[in-house]
């Protein structure tokens, strides 16, 4: 693991910015769904750099963790 003064202990590739196509591939969804989630104000956090949209891998992973459904917990709550 490479440490930098800006990101001590964080792997550089973990902070890498990726485009919506790569993000959609990572999440196994369509690019259109990524655009719809942005338009609706839902979905993972993203950066807007001019007209370009970029995602951080860690934001995608955090979002996945937040929307995770535990079937056992759902069954217990019913």
C-alpha positions, 0 to 999 in steps of 0.5 A, a space after each residue: 500500500 502506497 501512503 501519500 501525505 494527502 491520503 495516508 494509508 489509502 491505496 491510490 487506485 481506491 481513490 481513482 476516478 472512473 467514468 459512468 461506463 466503468 461504474 456501470 460495469 462495476 455495479 452490473 447495471 446500465 449506463 442509462 440507469 446510472 444517468 437516471 439515478 443521477 437525475 433522480 438524486 439517487 445512487 452513488 455520489 459522483 463528481 461533476 467536472 465540467 460536463 464530465 461525470 466521474 465516480 470514486 470506487 470507494 463511493 460506489 462500494 459504500 453505496 452498495 453497502 448502504 443499499 444492501 438488503 439482508 433477507 434474514 433481517 427483512 423476514 424477522 421484521 415482517 
